[in-house]
Amino acid sequence: MKPDKGQEQAARNTRTVSAERRDEPSRAVVLVPIQRTGVSDNPLRSSESKLAEAVGLAGAIDIEIVHSAICWLNNITPATLFGSGKVEELAGIVQSMEAELVIVDHALTPVQQRNLEKAWKAKVIDRTGLILEIFGQRASTREGVLQVQLAHLNYQKGRLVRSWTHLERQRGSTGFIGGPGETQIEADRRILQDKIVKLEKELEQVRRTRTLHRSKRKKVPHPVVALVGYTNAGKSTLFNTLTGATVRAKDMLFATLDPTLRRLTLPHGRMVILSDTVGFISDLPTHLVAAFRATLEEVLEADLILHVRDMSDPDNAAQAADVTRILHELGVRDEGEGSTKIIEVWNKIDLLPYETVESMEARREETTAVPVSATTGQGVEFLLETIELTLSGRLINRDITIGVNDMSQLNWLYEHAKVHSREDREDGSVALNLDITEHDMSDLQRRLAH
Ligand SMILES: Nc1nc2c(ncn2[C@@H]2O[C@H](COP(=O)(O)OP(=O)(O)OP(=O)(O)O)[C@@H](O)[C@H]2O)c(=O)[nH]1
């Protein structure tokens, strides 16, 4: 059956909160449901920091938060997540606050979402919906935009359950979920599926172009160093400090959605490509991680990963555990053969008490962590040395003789090693004493063997 105009219009109304350009930002309530009894999905994280994070995330989109609260749950009620008494109590709050949007920092089934919307007479979005909204606002490259659109459509497809019927009519189709009528669900789903297929094709094309760029880059085989970390850990700031770049570093969650690449010269002259990537967040749904796989290919292909942590955040241990888990999900192996080297960068030490920083620095030998402040630059030099050491091995002192037939290697040697003394011998050979990294030494041996 061919969808009629009304149905097409309904599916076109798959707009985002961000796309609703109104004069006033939406008034929103932020709720963080936490189960009182059962083991929470992340026992490391305190309820206050969960609330702070949810408010921070919600603040990343253009809304006015009029109320926020932790909601302790004794049990999960399948139809509404919250128990009926709580749903009613919250309905009172939503109405008295005149909120149009309720952000529930938890996964909601489509049925729960629909029932809560009915009960509260407001739009309800869950954590995934919120993250998609933020991603939608941040994506800047074609690939980033397409990825977010695709993730959004896939999310909506699972949610086409007569969700907006009366709200849509009340407010004139401003919801970002289409399909106001139950009879239209099938047609809407088909329209969404068509859009998904189209987007996937387009994305494929964009990716092919990028792969081409990457293989060109591979011809000059500089190692790739990827910055990863929890959102707001300070990756972009560090990226700027390391490369002297002036890319934006705002107090803005997920400011970097698309990978940014820049060349960086290490203290002993080795060139690397530094890549800044999307920030991670806890409870990032697997299908969202999958949507960003392509963007994160830089991370997968990196020779070295810098895991940036905001050590001033009381929650940083839980955040680090999340980042490590997501890296594993993406396929990064940090142990065994073929594993990727990872250095932890303990950032924002300028915000920590002197003694804490001192004890961190004292432990530097036993951990692979480097304490730094991306804003003041403290520790950054040591970080660069650690990157070089990890990629190139130690600096060693060697006496080397270059035979007459290998004179063409002399230039290379001067570029890659620090020459302390040179003796030009009668037979035409050159004896050198130099400092060279282990990596360059094995490179030299390969060159001389040819
Ligand atoms: N005091 C202090 N603030 C820092 C430091 N590094 C970053 N910041 C601040 O932390 C905030 C987040 O920094 P970003 O560099 O945007 O963080 P990010 O990890 O790239 O964030 P996402 O794009 O969300 O992944 C900004 O306000 C920075 O100024 C630091 O070493 N010290």
The ligand as a Tripos MOL2 file, in Angstrom:
@<TRIPOS>MOLECULE
LIG
   32    34     1     0     0
SMALL
NO_CHARGES

@<TRIPOS>ATOM
      1 N1         41.2020   23.3850   35.0290 N.pl3     1 LIG1
      2 C1         41.3460   22.6540   33.9280 C.ar      1 LIG1
      3 N2         40.3480   22.6160   33.0310 N.ar      1 LIG1
      4 C2         40.5520   21.8730   31.9150 C.ar      1 LIG1
      5 C3         41.7450   21.1550   31.6700 C.ar      1 LIG1
      6 N3         41.6250   20.5230   30.4870 N.ar      1 LIG1
      7 C4         40.3960   20.8300   30.0140 C.ar      1 LIG1
      8 N4         39.7430   21.6450   30.8590 N.ar      1 LIG1
      9 C5         38.3960   22.2010   30.7030 C.3       1 LIG1
     10 O1         37.4590   21.1240   30.6600 O.3       1 LIG1
     11 C6         36.3990   21.4330   29.7510 C.3       1 LIG1
     12 C7         36.2690   20.3180   28.7230 C.3       1 LIG1
     13 O2         37.4080   20.2890   27.9250 O.3       1 LIG1
     14 P1         37.4130   19.7010   26.4290 P.3       1 LIG1
     15 O3         38.8160   19.7540   25.9660 O.co2     1 LIG1
     16 O4         36.3660   20.3390   25.6120 O.co2     1 LIG1
     17 O5         36.9540   18.2000   26.7500 O.3       1 LIG1
     18 P2         36.7360   16.9860   25.7300 P.3       1 LIG1
     19 O6         37.2470   15.7620   26.4200 O.co2     1 LIG1
     20 O7         37.3110   17.2700   24.3950 O.co2     1 LIG1
     21 O8         35.1610   16.9630   25.6710 O.3       1 LIG1
     22 P3         34.1680   16.2010   24.6490 P.3       1 LIG1
     23 O9         34.2080   16.9240   23.3460 O.co2     1 LIG1
     24 O10        32.8850   16.2970   25.3770 O.co2     1 LIG1
     25 O11        34.5980   14.7910   24.5210 O.co2     1 LIG1
     26 C8         36.7420   22.8010   29.1530 C.3       1 LIG1
     27 O12        36.0620   23.7780   29.8970 O.3       1 LIG1
     28 C9         38.2370   22.9310   29.3870 C.3       1 LIG1
     29 O13        38.6610   24.2670   29.5060 O.3       1 LIG1
     30 C10        42.7840   21.2340   32.6570 C.ar      1 LIG1
     31 O14        43.8650   20.6530   32.5590 O.2       1 LIG1
     32 N5         42.5130   22.0030   33.7660 N.ar      1 LIG1
@<TRIPOS>BOND
     1     1     2 1
     2     2     3 ar
     3     2    32 ar
     4     3     4 ar
     5     4     5 ar
     6     4     8 ar
     7     5     6 ar
     8     5    30 ar
     9     6     7 ar
    10     7     8 ar
    11     8     9 1
    12     9    10 1
    13     9    28 1
    14    10    11 1
    15    11    12 1
    16    11    26 1
    17    12    13 1
    18    13    14 1
    19    14    15 2
    20    14    16 1
    21    14    17 1
    22    17    18 1
    23    18    19 2
    24    18    20 1
    25    18    21 1
    26    21    22 1
    27    22    23 2
    28    22    24 1
    29    22    25 1
    30    26    27 1
    31    26    28 1
    32    28    29 1
    33    30    31 2
    34    30    32 ar
@<TRIPOS>SUBSTRUCTURE
     1 LIG1         1 GROUP 0 **** ****
